[in-house]
Amino acid sequence: MLPPVLPVLASLACVACVVALLAALRRGSPGRVPAKLAASACFVAVPLAGGAAFGRYEGLVLAGLVLGAFGDAALLGKSRRALLVGLLFFLAGHLAYVLAFVPESRASGLGLGVG
């Protein structure tokens, strides 16, 4: 049985995404920042609230979600440095996703230090 908070978090994530998209269409809308941060927080909270045991795969996917949330937050800045930091967080997050999908024995054989 799913924890009761899980559908609530998933629904909040969906609502936050819609609000963020609508706010992005209306440039300068004050709702964009909180909606984007709320969506990112929900993306991280959903797997944590699910109560599943975390192995290598789940940990790497969660790391990718957390790094993506940091990337979203960094990209809210307007400077060139904020862009670079956000892109680096997204790069690290996507590397975590790639490692999650590489079988454990294969990752060790590739010298990736995972496994």
Secondary structure by P-SEA (a helix, b strand, c coil): ccccaaaaaaaaaaaaaaaaaaaaaaccccaaaaaaaaaaaaaaaaaaaccccccaaaaaaaaaaaaaaaaaaaaccccaaaaaaaaaaaaaaaaaaaaaaccaaaaaaaccccc
